[in-house]
Amino acid sequence: MTDSSGPVPADVNDRQAIEHILGRPLIETWPAGALTPGSRVTVVRDQDWDGPWQVEFAGTIDAIGAPEPNEHAQSLSGELLYWVAFDAPQYDCDGAGPYRKAQIWGRYLRAEQEPEA
């Protein structure tokens, strides 16, 4: 029997790579009111332009790092950035990819209802 409560090696490697690129550790404290790790979401396209992804697709909020405030000049007030693991690899609107996870602006996430037991 194996203990599955800890991070899987791919997640550890992903975290190390992301932290190296960012030059800082990922935030671990989950903000109140944010989508929780494991939440099912649909990544949606923007209504005003052809992006940021080629299609809408399903994914899961990833616990690799907690949601962070979006500090981009065009972000919405209080908007968070979420790490999302994709159900299948995806291409962005410029054709780059495939990506298996990415940091997604909150406005491009639609939370899916959990099926009732």
C-alpha positions in Angstrom: 0.0 0.0 0.0 1.4 3.4 -0.9 0.7 6.7 0.8 -1.0 9.0 -1.7 -1.4 11.9 0.7 1.8 13.7 -0.4 2.6 15.4 -3.7 3.4 13.2 -6.6 6.9 13.6 -8.0 5.6 15.4 -11.2 4.0 18.0 -8.9 7.2 18.5 -7.0 9.1 18.9 -10.2 6.5 21.3 -11.6 6.6 23.4 -8.4 10.4 23.6 -8.5 10.4 24.6 -12.1 7.7 27.3 -11.6 9.5 28.7 -8.6 12.8 28.8 -10.5 11.1 30.7 -13.3 9.3 33.1 -11.0 12.4 33.6 -8.8 10.3 33.1 -5.7 8.4 30.4 -3.8 4.7 29.9 -4.7 2.2 31.1 -2.2 0.8 28.3 0.0 -1.9 30.2 2.0 -5.3 29.7 0.3 -7.4 32.9 0.2 -10.8 32.9 1.8 -13.6 32.6 -0.8 -11.3 31.2 -3.5 -12.1 28.1 -5.5 -10.6 25.1 -3.6 -8.0 22.6 -4.7 -9.7 19.8 -6.7 -12.6 22.0 -7.8 -13.7 21.2 -11.3 -13.7 24.1 -13.7 -14.2 24.9 -17.4 -11.7 27.2 -18.9 -13.6 29.6 -21.1 -12.8 31.9 -24.0 -13.0 35.7 -23.8 -16.2 37.1 -25.3 -14.3 40.2 -26.7 -11.3 38.6 -28.4 -10.1 35.3 -29.8 -8.5 33.9 -26.8 -6.8 33.2 -24.5 -7.2 29.5 -25.5 -8.3 28.0 -28.8 -11.3 26.2 -27.2 -13.1 25.9 -24.0 -12.1 22.8 -21.9 -12.3 21.1 -18.5 -9.7 21.1 -15.8 -9.1 21.0 -12.0 -7.9 23.7 -9.6 -4.4 22.5 -8.8 -2.9 22.7 -5.3 0.6 23.3 -6.7 0.2 26.9 -5.5 -2.5 29.0 -3.9 -4.5 31.5 -6.0 -2.6 34.9 -6.1 -3.9 38.4 -6.7 -3.8 39.3 -10.4 -1.7 42.5 -10.6 -1.9 42.9 -14.4 -3.1 46.4 -15.5 -6.1 44.9 -17.2 -7.2 42.6 -14.4 -10.4 43.0 -12.6 -10.5 44.4 -9.0 -9.9 41.4 -6.7 -9.3 39.0 -9.5 -7.2 35.9 -8.7 -4.8 33.8 -10.7 -5.4 30.0 -10.3 -3.2 27.0 -11.2 -5.3 24.7 -13.3 -4.4 21.2 -14.4 -6.1 20.4 -17.8 -7.9 17.2 -18.5 -6.2 17.0 -21.9 -3.3 19.1 -23.3 -4.4 22.4 -24.7 -3.1 25.1 -27.2 -3.3 28.8 -26.5 -4.8 31.3 -29.1 -1.4 31.8 -30.6 -1.0 28.1 -31.3 1.7 27.6 -28.6 1.5 24.4 -26.5 0.4 21.9 -25.8 0.1 22.8 -22.1 -1.0 20.4 -19.4 -1.5 23.1 -16.7 -1.3 26.8 -16.5 -2.0 29.8 -14.3 -5.4 31.1 -15.4 -7.1 34.4 -14.7 -10.2 34.0 -12.6 -12.5 35.6 -15.2 -11.7 32.7 -17.5 -12.9 30.0 -15.1 -16.4 28.7 -14.7 -16.8 26.5 -11.6 -18.7 23.3 -12.3 -21.3 21.9 -9.9 -20.3 18.8 -8.0 -22.6 15.9 -8.9 -24.9 15.0 -6.1 -24.4 11.7 -4.4 
